[in-house]
Amino acid sequence: MNFTLYPYGNAHEKQNPDGSWAFTCQHGTNECVANMIIACAMHYHPKSTDYMNFVECLESASAPATSGQKCAKSTGYDWDEINTCSTGKLGNTLMHQVALATDGLSPKHQWTPWVVMNGKPLSQSQLDQHLVKLVCDAYTGSDKPAACNSHSESVCMNE
């Protein structure tokens, strides 16, 4: 399975006079801060099997915008590196790249989360289902991955 995460949601960007970018997020400034932290963590840890524990930690926190240090510690990431990125030029550039990627999706992004499987977006009702089941149901190979034989809600990303 090819997996790509764009931490952008229903955000918008506008270029500042100095060439940097200003982001406006659907759920306010804290969502934009958390998106930037995720983009920076993904920059330093580009494999989805590496960054998903960090993303899950941040997304499950009651205050994601201020939980970066705690989540970095729990995943063994260098918080100073991520924080410097997320508050500086590199983070701004990375978020602009995420914005361009999100705006360039085909089919075009319509809601959040926007999940596309085999070229077709999942419907809102499909998003309520367990993702592993959806992936296994869509799998067309001869031998399904071991995760497809499990009825557990918790599946190791390496399966």
Backbone as a printed PyTorch tensor [residue, N CA C, xyz], in Angstrom:
tensor([[[  0.8450,  -1.1710,   0.0000],
         [  0.0000,   0.0000,   0.0000],
         [  0.8920,   1.2360,   0.0000]],

        [[  0.5900,   2.1690,  -0.8470],
         [  1.2560,   3.4660,  -0.8350],
         [  0.4410,   4.3920,   0.0380]],

        [[  1.1060,   5.0530,   0.9600],
         [  0.4230,   5.9200,   1.9150],
         [  1.0970,   7.2790,   1.9140]],

        [[  0.2920,   8.3350,   1.7720],
         [  0.8090,   9.6970,   1.8400],
         [ -0.0950,  10.5020,   2.7490]],

        [[  0.5120,  11.2020,   3.6920],
         [ -0.2260,  12.0620,   4.6190],
         [  0.1330,  13.5050,   4.3260]],

        [[ -0.8780,  14.3460,   4.1910],
         [ -0.6820,  15.7820,   4.0450],
         [ -1.3630,  16.4620,   5.2220]],

        [[ -0.5970,  16.9500,   6.2010],
         [ -1.1960,  17.5830,   7.3740],
         [ -1.6520,  19.0090,   7.0540]],

        [[ -2.7880,  19.1240,   6.3970],
         [ -3.2620,  20.4230,   5.9220],
         [ -4.7560,  20.6160,   6.1500]],

        [[ -5.5380,  19.5510,   6.0230],
         [ -6.9780,  19.6720,   6.2200],
         [ -7.6070,  20.6430,   5.2480]],

        [[ -8.4700,  21.5010,   5.7770],
         [ -9.1650,  22.4930,   4.9520],
         [ -8.5230,  23.8700,   5.1180]],

        [[ -7.2140,  23.8920,   5.2090],
         [ -6.4880,  25.1490,   5.3980],
         [ -6.3890,  25.9230,   4.0810]],

        [[ -5.9350,  27.1490,   4.1990],
         [ -5.6820,  28.0130,   3.0390],
         [ -4.3670,  28.7410,   3.2910]],

        [[ -3.7200,  29.1330,   2.2210],
         [ -2.4790,  29.8800,   2.3560],
         [ -2.5400,  31.1590,   1.5400]],

        [[ -1.7500,  32.1350,   1.9840],
         [ -1.6390,  33.4080,   1.2850],
         [ -0.1950,  33.8530,   1.4030]],

        [[  0.3890,  34.2890,   0.2980],
         [  1.7900,  34.6910,   0.3320],
         [  1.9340,  36.0740,   0.9430]],

        [[  2.8820,  36.1900,   1.8520],
         [  3.2100,  37.4620,   2.4980],
         [  4.1130,  38.2860,   1.5790]],

        [[  4.1890,  39.6060,   1.7960],
         [  5.0640,  40.4510,   0.9700],
         [  6.5280,  40.0030,   0.9780]],

        [[  6.9930,  39.3750,   2.0900],
         [  8.3950,  38.9330,   2.1560],
         [  8.6310,  37.5890,   1.4760]],

        [[  7.5870,  36.9990,   0.8880],
         [  7.7120,  35.7280,   0.1890],
         [  7.3570,  34.5140,   1.0260]],

        [[  7.2440,  34.6790,   2.3390],
         [  6.8230,  33.5720,   3.1970],
         [  5.3150,  33.3780,   3.0430]],

        [[  4.8000,  32.3980,   3.7400],
         [  3.3850,  32.0560,   3.5950],
         [  2.6600,  32.1690,   4.9320]],

        [[  1.4160,  32.6570,   4.8680],
         [  0.5370,  32.7130,   6.0430],
         [ -0.5470,  31.6700,   5.8240]],

        [[ -0.8200,  30.8920,   6.8700],
         [ -1.7970,  29.8050,   6.7670],
         [ -2.9860,  30.0900,   7.6750]],

        [[ -4.1630,  29.7940,   7.1620],
         [ -5.3900,  29.9110,   7.9290],
         [ -6.0210,  28.5330,   7.9590]],

        [[ -6.2870,  28.0300,   9.1620],
         [ -6.8310,  26.6840,   9.2920],
         [ -8.2880,  26.7180,   9.7280]],

        [[ -9.0340,  25.7190,   9.3210],
         [-10.4650,  25.6110,   9.6130],
         [-10.7430,  25.7240,  11.1090]],

        [[ -9.8790,  25.1190,  11.9290],
         [-10.1110,  25.0980,  13.3740],
         [ -9.2070,  26.0670,  14.1250]],

        [[ -8.6450,  27.0300,  13.4310],
         [ -7.8870,  28.0880,  14.0750],
         [ -6.3800,  27.8930,  14.0860]],

        [[ -5.7270,  28.8310,  14.7500],
         [ -4.2670,  28.8950,  14.7870],
         [ -3.6360,  27.6300,  15.3400]],

        [[ -4.2170,  27.0600,  16.3920],
         [ -3.6170,  25.8660,  16.9850],
         [ -3.5650,  24.6970,  16.0060]],

        [[ -4.5620,  24.5710,  15.1390],
         [ -4.5210,  23.5260,  14.1170],
         [ -3.3560,  23.7740,  13.1600]],

        [[ -3.1400,  25.0320,  12.7800],
         [ -2.0250,  25.3540,  11.8870],
         [ -0.6830,  25.0520,  12.5560]],

        [[ -0.5710,  25.3600,  13.8440],
         [  0.6640,  25.0710,  14.5790],
         [  0.9160,  23.5650,  14.5910]],

        [[ -0.1130,  22.7780,  14.9110],
         [  0.0290,  21.3170,  14.9550],
         [  0.3730,  20.7650,  13.5690]],

        [[ -0.2570,  21.2890,  12.5150],
         [  0.0620,  20.8500,  11.1520],
         [  1.5340,  21.0910,  10.8340]],

        [[  2.0390,  22.2460,  11.2340],
         [  3.4370,  22.5900,  10.9750],
         [  4.3660,  21.6500,  11.7440]],

        [[  4.0300,  21.3480,  12.9820],
         [  4.8410,  20.4150,  13.7780],
         [  4.8740,  19.0490,  13.1050]],

        [[  3.7180,  18.5870,  12.6410],
         [  3.6620,  17.2880,  11.9550],
         [  4.4880,  17.3160,  10.6720]],

        [[  4.3510,  18.3800,   9.8900],
         [  5.1180,  18.4850,   8.6410],
         [  6.6180,  18.4280,   8.9230]],

        [[  7.0560,  19.0810,   9.9900],
         [  8.4850,  19.0690,  10.3360],
         [  8.9190,  17.6920,  10.8280]],

        [[  8.1080,  17.0600,  11.6530],
         [  8.4390,  15.7050,  12.1230],
         [  8.5400,  14.7600,  10.9300]],

        [[  7.6290,  14.8970,   9.9750],
         [  7.6570,  14.0570,   8.7810],
         [  8.8990,  14.3460,   7.9270]],

        [[  9.3440,  15.5710,   7.9210],
         [ 10.5440,  15.9430,   7.1680],
         [ 11.7610,  15.1920,   7.7080]],

        [[ 11.8740,  15.1200,   9.0210],
         [ 13.0230,  14.4590,   9.6380],
         [ 12.8480,  12.9420,   9.7480]],

        [[ 11.6270,  12.4650,   9.6430],
         [ 11.3180,  11.0290,   9.7420],
         [ 10.3370,  10.6900,   8.6190]],

        [[ 10.8100,  10.5880,   7.3660],
         [  9.9140,  10.5190,   6.2130],
         [  9.1290,   9.2280,   6.0020]],

        [[  9.4940,   8.1390,   6.6510],
         [  8.7500,   6.8940,   6.4610],
         [  7.4890,   6.9110,   7.3260]],

        [[  6.3650,   6.5320,   6.7330],
         [  5.1070,   6.5440,   7.4900],
         [  5.1770,   5.6320,   8.7090]],

        [[  5.9090,   4.5380,   8.6100],
         [  6.0320,   3.6440,   9.7650],
         [  6.8310,   4.3020,  10.8850]],

        [[  7.5930,   5.3180,  10.5690],
         [  8.3420,   6.0540,  11.5860],
         [  7.5200,   7.1920,  12.1860]],

        [[  6.8480,   7.9740,  11.3560],
         [  6.1850,   9.1700,  11.8790],
         [  4.7600,   8.9560,  12.3920]],

        [[  4.1320,   7.8400,  12.0720],
         [  2.7240,   7.6860,  12.4820],
         [  2.5340,   7.6500,  13.9980]],

        [[  3.4680,   7.0930,  14.7610],
         [  3.3180,   7.1170,  16.2210],
         [  3.3560,   8.5450,  16.7480]],

        [[  4.2120,   9.3880,  16.1600],
         [  4.2640,  10.7940,  16.5520],
         [  2.9490,  11.4830,  16.1990]],

        [[  2.4690,  11.2740,  14.9810],
         [  1.2110,  11.8950,  14.5340],
         [  0.0590,  11.4430,  15.4240]],

        [[ -0.0080,  10.1470,  15.7090],
         [ -1.0770,   9.6260,  16.5670],
         [ -1.0200,  10.2490,  17.9520]],

        [[  0.1740,  10.3830,  18.5130],
         [  0.3400,  11.0100,  19.8240],
         [ -0.1700,  12.4460,  19.7900]],

        [[  0.2340,  13.1920,  18.7780],
         [ -0.1610,  14.5920,  18.6750],
         [ -1.6680,  14.7310,  18.4750]],

        [[ -2.2180,  13.9160,  17.5780],
         [ -3.6500,  14.0050,  17.2700],
         [ -4.5360,  13.5660,  18.4320]],

        [[ -4.0320,  12.6900,  19.2910],
         [ -4.8510,  12.2200,  20.4140],
         [ -4.6880,  13.0980,  21.6510]],

        [[ -3.7880,  14.0570,  21.6050],
         [ -3.5710,  14.9520,  22.7450],
         [ -4.7190,  15.9520,  22.8560]],

        [[ -5.0120,  16.3570,  24.0850],
         [ -6.0820,  17.3370,  24.2730],
         [ -5.6990,  18.7050,  23.7100]],

        [[ -4.4010,  18.9900,  23.6300],
         [ -3.9190,  20.2450,  23.0590],
         [ -2.7530,  19.9390,  22.1110]],

        [[ -3.0460,  19.5070,  20.8810],
         [ -1.9880,  19.0950,  19.9610],
         [ -0.9160,  20.1590,  19.7210]],

        [[ -1.2970,  21.4250,  19.6650],
         [ -0.3340,  22.4870,  19.3600],
         [  0.7350,  22.6410,  20.4280]],

        [[  0.4520,  22.1620,  21.6420],
         [  1.4340,  22.2860,  22.7250],
         [  1.9350,  20.9250,  23.2090]],

        [[  1.6800,  19.8870,  22.4570],
         [  2.0680,  18.5350,  22.8660],
         [  3.2510,  17.9880,  22.0820]],

        [[  3.8380,  18.8000,  21.2390],
         [  4.9390,  18.3430,  20.4130],
         [  6.1170,  17.8110,  21.2040]],

        [[  6.4960,  18.5130,  22.2590],
         [  7.6510,  18.0850,  23.0430],
         [  7.3910,  16.7390,  23.7100]],

        [[  6.1870,  16.5830,  24.2850],
         [  5.8200,  15.3170,  24.9290],
         [  5.8160,  14.1780,  23.8960]],

        [[  5.2510,  14.4280,  22.7210],
         [  5.1760,  13.3830,  21.6940],
         [  6.5600,  13.0790,  21.1180]],

        [[  7.3970,  14.0970,  20.9940],
         [  8.7660,  13.8620,  20.5200],
         [  9.5040,  12.9750,  21.5110]],

        [[  9.3440,  13.2640,  22.7730],
         [ 10.0250,  12.4530,  23.7930],
         [  9.5320,  11.0060,  23.7400]],

        [[  8.2140,  10.8190,  23.6040],
         [  7.6570,   9.4550,  23.6140],
         [  8.0580,   8.6510,  22.3840]],

        [[  8.4260,   9.3190,  21.2940],
         [  8.8230,   8.6150,  20.0740],
         [ 10.3340,   8.6610,  19.8310]],

        [[ 11.0660,   9.3010,  20.7240],
         [ 12.5100,   9.3810,  20.5780],
         [ 12.9670,  10.3920,  19.5480]],

        [[ 12.1240,  11.3700,  19.2280],
         [ 12.4730,  12.4100,  18.2630],
         [ 13.1960,  13.5510,  18.9640]],

        [[ 13.9370,  14.3230,  18.1970],
         [ 14.6350,  15.4980,  18.6980],
         [ 13.6740,  16.6870,  18.6390]],

        [[ 13.1120,  17.0750,  19.7900],
         [ 12.1320,  18.1510,  19.8280],
         [ 12.7550,  19.4710,  19.3890]],

        [[ 13.9880,  19.7500,  19.7790],
         [ 14.6140,  21.0200,  19.4040],
         [ 14.6690,  21.1610,  17.8850]],

        [[ 14.9870,  20.0870,  17.2060],
         [ 15.0540,  20.0730,  15.7450],
         [ 13.6660,  20.3590,  15.1440]],

        [[ 12.6570,  19.6620,  15.6380],
         [ 11.2880,  19.8400,  15.1270],
         [ 10.7690,  21.2320,  15.4590]],

        [[ 10.9970,  21.6860,  16.6740],
         [ 10.5160,  23.0090,  17.0980],
         [ 11.1790,  24.1210,  16.2860]],

        [[ 12.4930,  24.0130,  16.0760],
         [ 13.1970,  25.0120,  15.2680],
         [ 12.6180,  25.0490,  13.8580]],

        [[ 12.3520,  23.8880,  13.3060],
         [ 11.7490,  23.7980,  11.9760],
         [ 10.3540,  24.4340,  11.9650]],

        [[  9.5290,  24.0570,  12.9360],
         [  8.1250,  24.4820,  12.9090],
         [  7.9350,  25.9690,  13.2040]],

        [[  8.9450,  26.6110,  13.7430],
         [  8.8350,  28.0450,  14.0400],
         [  9.7040,  28.8850,  13.1030]],

        [[ 10.2480,  28.2480,  12.0750],
         [ 11.1560,  28.9670,  11.1870],
         [ 10.8220,  28.8230,   9.7140]],

        [[ 11.7810,  29.2630,   8.9220],
         [ 11.6210,  29.2880,   7.4720],
         [ 11.4020,  27.8940,   6.8880]],

        [[ 12.1380,  26.8860,   7.4070],
         [ 11.9820,  25.5350,   6.8670],
         [ 10.5440,  25.0440,   7.0370]],

        [[  9.9750,  25.2190,   8.2120],
         [  8.5900,  24.7950,   8.4430],
         [  7.6150,  25.5020,   7.5260]],

        [[  7.8290,  26.7930,   7.3230],
         [  6.9600,  27.5680,   6.4420],
         [  7.0360,  27.0410,   5.0220]],

        [[  8.2470,  26.7180,   4.5750],
         [  8.4410,  26.1610,   3.2310],
         [  7.7990,  24.7800,   3.1150]],

        [[  7.9850,  23.9520,   4.1460],
         [  7.3800,  22.6100,   4.1250],
         [  5.8600,  22.7060,   4.0610]],

        [[  5.2610,  23.6120,   4.8540],
         [  3.7960,  23.7450,   4.8290],
         [  3.3150,  24.2430,   3.4760]],

        [[  4.0660,  25.1130,   2.8410],
         [  3.7020,  25.5570,   1.4870],
         [  3.7050,  24.3670,   0.5330]],

        [[  4.7090,  23.4990,   0.6520],
         [  4.7620,  22.2960,  -0.1810],
         [  3.5620,  21.3880,   0.0930]],

        [[  3.1670,  21.2680,   1.3610],
         [  1.9970,  20.4630,   1.7290],
         [  0.7330,  21.0950,   1.1350]],

        [[  0.6560,  22.4230,   1.1760],
         [ -0.4960,  23.1240,   0.5960],
         [ -0.5920,  22.8510,  -0.9030]],

        [[  0.5290,  22.9630,  -1.5960],
         [  0.5310,  22.6960,  -3.0400],
         [  0.1290,  21.2550,  -3.3330]],

        [[  0.6580,  20.3180,  -2.5510],
         [  0.3150,  18.9050,  -2.7550],
         [ -1.1680,  18.6660,  -2.5000]],

        [[ -1.6960,  19.2550,  -1.4410],
         [ -3.1190,  19.0910,  -1.1240],
         [ -3.9860,  19.6970,  -2.2210]],

        [[ -3.6290,  20.9020,  -2.6600],
         [ -4.4070,  21.5690,  -3.7130],
         [ -4.2870,  20.8600,  -5.0540]],

        [[ -3.2280,  20.0580,  -5.2320],
         [ -3.0200,  19.3580,  -6.4930],
         [ -3.5240,  17.9270,  -6.5060]],

        [[ -4.2060,  17.5160,  -5.4430],
         [ -4.6910,  16.1380,  -5.3950],
         [ -5.6970,  15.8520,  -6.5090]],

        [[ -5.6640,  14.6350,  -6.9980],
         [ -6.6350,  14.1950,  -7.9930],
         [ -7.1260,  12.8110,  -7.5780]],

        [[ -8.4110,  12.6840,  -7.3050],
         [ -9.4390,  13.7200,  -7.3530],
         [ -9.2150,  14.8000,  -6.2950]],

        [[ -9.7550,  15.9850,  -6.5840],
         [ -9.5550,  17.1630,  -5.7550],
         [-10.1370,  16.9670,  -4.3550]],

        [[ -9.3740,  17.4220,  -3.3750],
         [ -9.7620,  17.3820,  -1.9610],
         [-11.1040,  18.1030,  -1.7560]],

        [[-12.0440,  17.4350,  -1.0640],
         [-13.3660,  18.0220,  -0.8280],
         [-13.7200,  18.1050,   0.6490]],

        [[-13.1840,  17.2160,   1.4770],
         [-13.4510,  17.2290,   2.9060],
         [-12.2600,  16.6380,   3.6440]],

        [[-12.3460,  16.6400,   4.9510],
         [-11.2590,  16.1120,   5.7730],
         [-11.8060,  15.0640,   6.7160]],

        [[-11.1480,  13.9260,   6.8450],
         [ -9.9580,  13.5500,   6.0910],
         [-10.3180,  13.1490,   4.6660]],

        [[ -9.4250,  13.4330,   3.7550],
         [ -9.5990,  13.0870,   2.3470],
         [ -8.7690,  11.8440,   2.0820]],

        [[ -9.4440,  10.7180,   1.9580],
         [ -8.7630,   9.4370,   1.7780],
         [ -9.1320,   8.9050,   0.3960]],

        [[ -8.1060,   8.6170,  -0.3890],
         [ -8.3000,   8.1000,  -1.7380],
         [ -7.7140,   6.6930,  -1.7880]],

        [[ -8.5110,   5.7580,  -2.2630],
         [ -8.0630,   4.3770,  -2.3810],
         [ -8.3130,   3.9090,  -3.8080]],

        [[ -7.2720,   3.4440,  -4.4410],
         [ -7.3570,   2.9920,  -5.8390],
         [ -7.9700,   4.0630,  -6.7390]],

        [[ -7.5800,   5.3160,  -6.4980],
         [ -8.0230,   6.4300,  -7.3370],
         [ -9.3970,   6.9780,  -7.0320]],

        [[-10.0970,   6.4040,  -6.0450],
         [-11.4510,   6.8660,  -5.7150],
         [-11.5030,   7.3070,  -4.2580]],

        [[-12.1170,   8.4810,  -4.0060],
         [-12.2110,   8.9390,  -2.6160],
         [-13.1810,   8.0670,  -1.8210]],

        [[-12.8280,   7.8460,  -0.5560],
         [-13.7530,   7.1460,   0.3320],
         [-14.8960,   8.0920,   0.6910]],

        [[-16.0890,   7.5440,   0.7880],
         [-17.2460,   8.3490,   1.1640],
         [-17.1940,   8.6380,   2.6570]],

        [[-18.0100,   9.5820,   3.0960],
         [-18.0760,   9.9130,   4.5170],
         [-18.4450,   8.6770,   5.3370]],

        [[-19.3580,   7.8390,   4.8420],
         [-19.7570,   6.6440,   5.5950],
         [-18.6280,   5.6140,   5.6460]],

        [[-17.8240,   5.5230,   4.5940],
         [-16.6960,   4.5990,   4.6150],
         [-15.6490,   5.0240,   5.6430]],

        [[-15.5390,   6.3230,   5.8780],
         [-14.5520,   6.8260,   6.8380],
         [-14.8830,   6.4020,   8.2630]],

        [[-16.1140,   5.9620,   8.5080],
         [-16.4960,   5.4610,   9.8320],
         [-16.0590,   4.0130,  10.0340]],

        [[-15.6330,   3.3530,   8.9660],
         [-15.2100,   1.9550,   9.0480],
         [-13.7290,   1.8630,   9.4100]],

        [[-13.3170,   0.7130,   9.8600],
         [-11.9230,   0.4800,  10.2020],
         [-11.0860,   0.4680,   8.9200]],

        [[-10.0380,   1.2800,   8.8640],
         [ -9.2430,   1.4320,   7.6500],
         [ -8.6080,   0.1190,   7.1950]],

        [[ -8.1410,  -0.6960,   8.1390],
         [ -7.5130,  -1.9640,   7.7480],
         [ -8.5150,  -2.8370,   7.0010]],

        [[ -9.7640,  -2.8650,   7.4490],
         [-10.8020,  -3.6470,   6.7540],
         [-11.0220,  -3.1020,   5.3410]],

        [[-11.0920,  -1.7950,   5.2110],
         [-11.2900,  -1.1970,   3.8850],
         [-10.1350,  -1.5530,   2.9460]],

        [[ -8.9100,  -1.4670,   3.4680],
         [ -7.7400,  -1.7910,   2.6500],
         [ -7.7580,  -3.2710,   2.2680]],

        [[ -8.0650,  -4.1160,   3.2350],
         [ -8.0890,  -5.5620,   2.9510],
         [ -9.1860,  -5.9160,   1.9520]],

        [[-10.3390,  -5.2790,   2.0730],
         [-11.4330,  -5.5260,   1.1250],
         [-11.0570,  -5.0780,  -0.2870]],

        [[-10.2330,  -4.0350,  -0.3940],
         [ -9.8460,  -3.5110,  -1.7010],
         [ -8.6390,  -4.2430,  -2.2860]],

        [[ -7.9410,  -4.9950,  -1.4660],
         [ -6.7180,  -5.6750,  -1.9030],
         [ -7.0430,  -6.7050,  -2.9800]],

        [[ -6.2870,  -6.6720,  -4.0850],
         [ -6.5740,  -7.5740,  -5.2090],
         [ -5.4700,  -8.6110,  -5.4300]],

        [[ -4.4420,  -8.6110,  -4.5920],
         [ -3.3660,  -9.5870,  -4.7360],
         [ -3.8320, -10.9830,  -4.3670]],

        [[ -3.0220, -11.9690,  -4.6830],
         [ -3.4140, -13.3570,  -4.4290],
         [ -3.3260, -13.7150,  -2.9470]],

        [[ -2.3040, -13.2280,  -2.2620],
         [ -2.1520, -13.5330,  -0.8400],
         [ -2.3210, -12.2570,  -0.0340]],

        [[ -3.3850, -12.2130,   0.7500],
         [ -3.6310, -11.0190,   1.5560],
         [ -2.5930, -10.9200,   2.6660]],

        [[ -2.2090,  -9.6950,   3.0340],
         [ -1.2740,  -9.5120,   4.1490],
         [ -1.8370, -10.0950,   5.4380]],

        [[ -0.9510, -10.4370,   6.3630],
         [ -1.3500, -11.0520,   7.6350],
         [ -2.3560, -10.1960,   8.3930]],

        [[ -2.2510,  -8.8890,   8.2820],
         [ -3.1790,  -7.9970,   9.0020],
         [ -4.6210,  -8.2390,   8.5750]],

        [[ -4.8360,  -8.7390,   7.3680],
         [ -6.1860,  -8.9890,   6.8730],
         [ -6.8150, -10.2190,   7.5260]],

        [[ -6.0020, -11.0570,   8.1260],
         [ -6.5170, -12.2530,   8.7930],
         [ -6.8910, -11.9880,  10.2440]],

        [[ -6.6020, -10.8000,  10.7170],
         [ -6.8750, -10.4410,  12.1100],
         [ -8.1920,  -9.6860,  12.1810]],

        [[ -8.9380,  -9.9150,  13.2300],
         [-10.1850,  -9.1700,  13.4260],
         [-10.0030,  -8.1090,  14.4930]],

        [[ -8.7520,  -7.8640,  14.8320],
         [ -8.4250,  -6.8880,  15.8650],
         [ -8.4740,  -5.4770,  15.3030]],

        [[ -8.8500,  -4.5160,  16.1370],
         [ -8.8210,  -3.1060,  15.7550],
         [ -7.3880,  -2.5840,  15.7790]],

        [[ -6.5060,  -3.2570,  16.4850],
         [ -5.1300,  -2.8150,  16.6300],
         [ -4.2460,  -3.6830,  15.7440]],

        [[ -3.6450,  -3.0860,  14.7340],
         [ -2.7960,  -3.8260,  13.8180],
         [ -1.4610,  -3.0950,  13.7320]],

        [[ -0.4060,  -3.8470,  13.8320],
         [  0.9430,  -3.2810,  13.7040],
         [  1.1200,  -2.7610,  12.2900]],

        [[  1.6770,  -1.5680,  12.1490],
         [  1.8440,  -0.9690,  10.8170],
         [  2.7760,  -1.7890,   9.9530]],

        [[  3.6010,  -2.6380,  10.5120],
         [  4.5060,  -3.4360,   9.7030],
         [  3.8500,  -4.6780,   9.1290]],

        [[  2.6250,  -4.9900,   9.5730],
         [  1.9170,  -6.1510,   9.0350],
         [  1.4160,  -5.8160,   7.6650]]])
